[in-house]
Amino acid sequence: MSWRLNSSFAAFSRYSRTLAFRLTAGYALAGLTLILLATTSLYLVLRSELDKSTDLFLADKLNVVRTMLRERPDDWDALREEIELESAARRYQQFYICLLDQQGKPLLTTPGMADQLDLAELADQARGRAERALPMKGSYERPFRVTSATAPVGSPPTATDTIEIAIDVSQPEELLARYRLCFWLVLIGSSIVFPLVGHQIARRGIRPVEEMATTAQHISSTNLRERILPDGYPFELASLAITFNSMLDRLEESFERISRFSADIAHDLRTPIHNIRGEVEVSLVRGRTAEEYREVLESCLEEAVRLSELVGDLLFLARAESPLALLRRERVDVVELLDGVREYYEASAAGNGISLTTTVDSKPVIAELDRTLVQRALGNLVSNALAHTPAGGSVVMAASADSPSVLLEVSDTGVGIPPEALPRVFDRFYRVDTSRSQASGGTGLGLAIVQSIAQLHGGNVQITSQVLHGTRVTLRIPNSASAA
């Protein structure tokens, strides 16, 4: 028995944490609160109207008797008919009137009033509360409303009498009692019906969410093609489904890029490793001269350097994508920076018969940036330009201030890039001409590094190109940390 109770409690505890339970509880509480407020308000209004109707009747009777005493003080037959006979003719909601003289002695009294009410208590309660209707319990615990008032006798008045009136309110009280019973029945029924209805509404409302959850459970790294059909969903959930599908599209694209990236890494690492292994295996087949061994070592060193550069580029890209990557900003003379890059690559350009020049604005171009990273980005762009520009061509580096940014451009008159390849040139390991890039030692990471450096500074990079006419790459870098 204890095990069953524990299991039931655990099941309820799990259900109480679900969205369906919270929605059901919310619907039920809101409905019960509305019913409670509505019925209570109606009850109070009904009681107020019944009391008001009774009080108006008492006031009307007071006015009738007072008028008769003032205008016809000697017409005892009319007073006796009003006080003693009219009430006896009423079957429901009987009333009683007692007329007292100045000494408090009864002059006229409705038959049976002394049996139904304690007249001394009535006089005591009414003292000092003239013409105010008050509740009072009768001799048999019957509810009454009573009031009293003084009335001048004659015109001009010769004396002052007291009028005491009581009305039986048993029927209104029974009506209110039936109302309270109905109220509790409605409240108990609502407390049963509302949770059931609320549960059905909640289940129907969260069914699309459950369908989304089911679809999400089918998604894995090997299955990213599942999608949620937003047709027929409420607007909010349809918007959520569209957003979820867009996220899946981005994830699928990212996984595909990661898969291609992993394959490219494996390929680019395997090639130099195989070259090193092949060179060593060939050199060990038979004895060789010292000069031949030296050539093998030099070849292995070249491949090792290439591996080292590739690993360094990959590490840089990984760090650049980290949210913790920090820039070492400093005030840099961009013209001086371009001159430094030009001097570094000038000998290589001259050896290939290529003109390497710089053009800048007449005024100084000063910016707050990471000198080393921007220098590396420019170096990658110049290296690419030199590698794809034939002898007799030219490479131009330019800088200009475009507040609040600095524009750095590297343009060449090389072979250019086909239009279909332009959207992918910043992808890692992507090569427009694979054989040429491999021959020149390229890894396909140069432009990806340039883009990462620009994004680290809060800027961007753009590229335009025409086949056989050359390529232009523009870096837009904010000239300060606040501008970024």
ABEGO torsion letter per residue (X at the ends): XAAAAAAAAAAAAAAAABAAAAAAAAAAAAAAAAAAAAAAAAAAAAAAAAAAAAAAAAAAAAAAAAAAAAABAABAAAAAAAAAAAAAABABGBBBBBBBBAAGBBABBBBGAAAABBAAAAAAAABGBBGBBBBBBBAAGBBBBBBBBBBBBEOBBABBBBBBBBBBAAAAAAAAAAAAAAAAAAAAAAAAAAAAAAAAAAAAAAAAAAAAAAAAAABBAABAABBBBABGBBAAAAAAAAAAAAAAAAAAAAAAAAAAAAAAAAAAAAAAAAAAAAAAAAAAABBBBAAAAAAAAAAAAAAAAAAAAAAAAAAAAAAAABAABBBBBBBBBAAAAAAAAAAAAAAAAAAAGBBBBBBBBABBBBBBBBAAAAAAAAAAAAAAAAAABBBGBBBBBBBBBBOABBBBBBBBABAEBBAAAAAAAABBGBBABAAAAAAAGBAGAAAAAAAAAAAAAGBBBBBBBBBGAEBBBBBBBBABAAAX
